[in-house]
Amino acid sequence: MEQTERNAHVRSVSKAMELLETLLARRAPMTLRELADAVGYPKSTVYALLSTLREHAMVEQRADGRYALGIRLFECGCAVSALWDVSRAARPYLERLAETAGGSAFLSILEGGHVISIDQCTGGAGVQVVPEVGSRLPLHATAQGKLLLSCLGAGEARRRLLDAGMPPYTPHTVTDAEALLAELPALRARGWAVEDGEYKIGLRAVAAAVRDGTGEVRCALGVVGLFRRVQSDEFQTAIAETTAAAAALSAALGAKG
């Protein structure tokens, strides 16, 4: 039963996507009958799918009853475009950071109860360890996760932590929500966060905030590697290089100060 329900759910999503693609290809509002004929499904099925898409503003129904693409799709497109713009702008800073900091550079965004890596760059020497593009990493056990968490309001940060959970990835992972929440104001004030073997033994990372022209934190720029100790000269250099790279990228995106 569970497998059947999953398959039915996937088929419904596929059918909904066909409707959106049909409207996109037509680039003009369409009637229920036109949509049903175009995708080859019964009118009742198409109507039910359109009703669900309307609830999420993915489609809208005009005064004459015809259906068109909704404003939510425009918002999604703008969000994706903005991410591409940031990623393109960040590429030279990632490359330079990987070269000068002696580790692997990454660019991450906050998404729900995780951070997602949207770009990365490895240095030219030594063992390279870098989050795969598209991978989801925990908020509480990574430098970028803690940094982006610190940019939220206290209530929102708490909610995301509790919803996502705080499993112990290593003996060094902080699993006490109150203890981590108490650290966030200091991280927000200085604009960078450190990971010290909390996600994987032996790995250390630093991540700094990247802001746009509105002052909003858009993403986290950082570097991860097999640094010896947080107090070591090499890691302190990585912190300095990361914060400088994040500040330069922020300025390129229009941030002031």
C-alpha positions as CSV (number, residue, x, y, z in Angstrom):
1,M,0.0,0.0,0.0
2,E,2.7,2.4,0.9
3,Q,4.6,1.8,-2.3
4,T,1.4,2.2,-4.3
5,E,0.6,5.5,-2.6
6,R,4.2,6.7,-3.3
7,N,3.8,5.8,-7.0
8,A,0.4,7.5,-7.2
9,H,1.9,10.6,-5.6
10,V,4.7,10.7,-8.1
11,R,2.3,10.3,-11.0
12,S,0.3,13.2,-9.8
13,V,3.3,15.4,-9.6
14,S,4.3,14.4,-13.1
15,K,0.9,15.2,-14.4
16,A,0.9,18.6,-12.7
17,M,4.3,19.3,-14.2
18,E,2.9,18.4,-17.7
19,L,0.2,21.1,-17.1
20,L,2.8,23.7,-16.2
21,E,5.0,22.8,-19.2
22,T,2.0,23.0,-21.5
23,L,1.1,26.5,-20.3
24,L,4.7,27.5,-20.6
25,A,4.9,26.2,-24.2
26,R,1.7,27.9,-25.1
27,R,2.7,31.2,-23.4
28,A,-1.0,32.2,-23.3
29,P,-3.9,31.3,-21.0
30,M,-5.8,28.1,-21.9
31,T,-9.2,26.7,-21.1
32,L,-9.8,23.5,-19.1
33,R,-10.8,21.7,-22.3
34,E,-7.7,22.9,-24.1
35,L,-5.4,21.7,-21.3
36,A,-7.2,18.3,-21.0
37,D,-6.8,17.8,-24.8
38,A,-3.2,18.8,-24.8
39,V,-2.1,16.4,-22.0
40,G,-4.6,13.7,-22.7
41,Y,-6.1,13.4,-19.3
42,P,-9.8,13.5,-18.3
43,K,-11.2,16.9,-17.5
44,S,-11.9,15.9,-13.9
45,T,-8.3,15.0,-13.4
46,V,-7.0,18.2,-14.9
47,Y,-9.5,20.3,-12.9
48,A,-8.3,18.6,-9.7
49,L,-4.7,19.2,-10.5
50,L,-5.3,22.8,-11.5
51,S,-7.2,23.4,-8.3
52,T,-4.2,22.2,-6.3
53,L,-1.8,24.3,-8.3
54,R,-4.1,27.4,-7.8
55,E,-3.9,26.9,-4.0
56,H,-0.1,27.3,-4.3
57,A,-0.3,30.2,-6.8
58,M,1.5,28.1,-9.4
59,V,-1.4,28.8,-11.8
60,E,-4.1,31.4,-11.8
61,Q,-7.6,31.4,-13.2
62,R,-8.5,34.5,-15.2
63,A,-12.0,36.2,-15.2
64,D,-12.9,34.4,-18.4
65,G,-12.2,31.0,-16.8
66,R,-8.9,30.3,-18.6
67,Y,-5.8,29.2,-16.8
68,A,-2.3,30.9,-16.8
69,L,1.0,30.5,-15.1
70,G,0.9,31.9,-11.5
71,I,2.9,34.5,-9.7
72,R,4.6,31.9,-7.5
73,L,6.5,30.6,-10.6
74,F,7.8,34.1,-11.2
75,E,9.0,34.3,-7.6
76,C,10.7,30.9,-8.0
77,G,12.4,32.0,-11.2
78,C,13.7,35.2,-9.6
79,A,15.1,33.2,-6.7
80,V,16.9,30.7,-8.9
81,S,18.2,33.5,-11.1
82,A,19.5,35.3,-8.0
83,L,21.3,32.2,-6.9
84,W,23.0,31.8,-10.3
85,D,24.0,35.5,-10.2
86,V,25.6,35.0,-6.8
87,S,27.3,31.8,-7.8
88,R,28.8,33.4,-11.0
89,A,30.0,36.4,-9.0
90,A,31.5,34.2,-6.3
91,R,33.5,31.9,-8.6
92,P,36.8,33.9,-8.7
93,Y,36.6,34.4,-5.0
94,L,36.2,30.7,-4.4
95,E,39.1,29.9,-6.6
96,R,41.4,32.4,-4.9
97,L,40.3,31.3,-1.4
98,A,41.0,27.6,-2.2
99,E,44.5,28.7,-3.5
100,T,45.4,31.0,-0.6
101,A,43.8,29.2,2.4
102,G,45.2,25.8,1.7
103,G,41.8,24.0,1.7
104,S,38.7,23.5,-0.4
105,A,36.4,26.5,-0.8
106,F,32.6,26.3,-0.8
107,L,29.5,28.5,-1.2
108,S,26.4,27.5,0.7
109,I,22.8,28.7,1.3
110,L,20.2,28.1,4.0
111,E,17.3,25.9,3.0
112,G,14.9,24.7,5.7
113,G,16.7,22.7,8.3
114,H,19.9,22.3,6.3
115,V,22.5,24.2,4.3
116,I,23.0,23.4,0.6
117,S,26.3,23.7,-1.2
118,I,25.8,25.6,-4.5
119,D,29.4,25.8,-5.6
120,Q,32.8,24.6,-4.6
121,C,36.4,24.8,-5.6
122,T,39.4,22.6,-4.6
123,G,42.9,23.8,-4.2
124,G,45.9,22.5,-6.0
125,A,47.7,20.6,-3.3
126,G,47.1,18.1,-0.5
127,V,44.1,16.0,0.3
128,Q,40.9,17.8,-0.9
129,V,37.7,17.6,1.1
130,V,34.8,19.6,-0.1
131,P,30.9,19.3,0.1
132,E,29.5,18.1,-3.2
133,V,27.4,20.6,-5.0
134,G,23.8,20.1,-4.1
135,S,24.6,18.2,-0.9
136,R,22.6,18.9,2.2
137,L,24.6,19.4,5.4
138,P,23.4,19.9,9.0
139,L,23.0,23.3,10.6
140,H,24.4,22.5,14.0
141,A,27.6,20.6,13.0
142,T,29.0,22.8,10.2
143,A,30.6,26.2,10.0
144,Q,28.3,27.4,7.3
145,G,25.3,26.0,9.1
146,K,26.0,27.7,12.4
147,L,26.9,31.0,10.5
148,L,23.7,31.1,8.6
149,L,21.7,30.0,11.6
150,S,23.1,33.0,13.5
151,C,21.7,35.3,10.9
152,L,18.1,34.3,11.8
153,G,16.0,35.6,14.6
154,A,16.3,33.7,17.9
155,G,12.9,32.1,17.6
156,E,13.4,31.0,14.0
157,A,16.9,29.6,14.7
158,R,15.4,27.6,17.6
159,R,12.6,26.3,15.5
160,R,14.9,25.1,12.7
161,L,17.2,23.4,15.1
162,L,14.5,21.6,16.9
163,D,12.7,20.6,13.6
164,A,15.9,19.3,12.0
165,G,17.3,17.6,15.1
166,M,20.8,17.6,16.4
167,P,22.3,14.2,15.9
168,P,25.9,13.5,17.1
169,Y,28.1,13.1,14.0
170,T,31.3,12.9,16.1
171,P,32.1,13.1,19.8
172,H,32.7,16.9,19.2
173,T,29.2,17.6,17.9
174,V,27.2,20.1,19.9
175,T,23.8,18.4,20.5
176,D,22.4,20.8,23.1
177,A,20.2,23.4,21.4
178,E,20.4,25.9,24.2
179,A,24.2,25.7,24.2
180,L,24.4,26.3,20.5
181,L,21.7,29.1,20.5
182,A,23.8,30.9,23.2
183,E,26.7,31.0,20.8
184,L,24.8,32.5,17.9
185,P,24.9,36.2,18.9
186,A,28.7,36.2,19.0
187,L,28.9,34.5,15.6
188,R,26.5,37.0,14.1
189,A,28.4,39.9,15.6
190,R,31.8,38.8,14.1
191,G,30.3,37.5,10.9
192,W,32.1,34.1,10.8
193,A,31.9,30.7,12.4
194,V,34.2,27.7,12.9
195,E,33.7,24.0,12.7
196,D,36.2,21.9,14.7
197,G,35.7,18.2,14.0
198,E,32.0,18.4,14.7
199,Y,30.8,16.9,11.4
200,K,33.7,14.7,10.5
201,I,36.7,13.8,12.6
202,G,39.8,15.7,11.5
203,L,38.0,18.3,9.4
204,R,38.0,21.9,10.3
205,A,36.3,24.7,8.5
206,V,35.5,28.4,8.7
207,A,32.6,30.2,7.0
208,A,31.8,33.9,6.7
209,A,28.7,35.8,5.8
210,V,28.2,37.2,2.3
211,R,25.7,40.2,2.1
212,D,24.1,41.9,-0.8
213,G,23.2,45.6,-1.4
214,T,20.3,45.4,1.0
215,G,22.5,44.2,3.8
216,E,20.8,40.8,3.8
217,V,23.0,37.7,4.2
218,R,22.7,35.8,1.0
219,C,25.0,32.9,1.6
220,A,28.1,31.6,3.4
221,L,31.5,31.5,1.8
222,G,34.0,29.2,3.5
223,V,36.9,26.8,3.4
224,V,37.3,23.3,4.8
225,G,40.4,21.1,5.1
226,L,42.6,18.9,7.2
227,F,43.9,21.8,9.3
228,R,45.9,20.7,12.3
229,R,44.2,22.8,15.0
230,V,41.9,25.8,15.2
231,Q,44.7,27.7,17.0
232,S,47.3,26.8,14.4
233,D,48.8,29.5,12.2
234,E,47.5,27.8,9.0
235,F,43.9,27.8,10.3
236,Q,44.2,31.4,11.5
237,T,45.3,32.3,8.0
238,A,42.3,30.4,6.6
239,I,40.0,32.6,8.9
240,A,41.7,35.8,7.7
241,E,41.5,34.7,4.0
242,T,37.9,33.6,4.3
243,T,36.6,36.8,6.0
244,A,38.5,38.9,3.4
245,A,37.1,36.9,0.5
246,A,33.5,37.2,1.9
247,A,33.9,41.0,2.4
248,A,35.2,41.4,-1.1
249,L,32.4,39.3,-2.6
250,S,29.8,41.3,-0.5
251,A,31.2,44.5,-1.9
252,A,30.9,43.1,-5.4
253,L,27.3,42.4,-4.7
254,G,26.7,46.0,-3.6
255,A,27.0,45.6,0.2
256,K,28.2,48.8,2.0
257,G,30.8,48.9,4.8
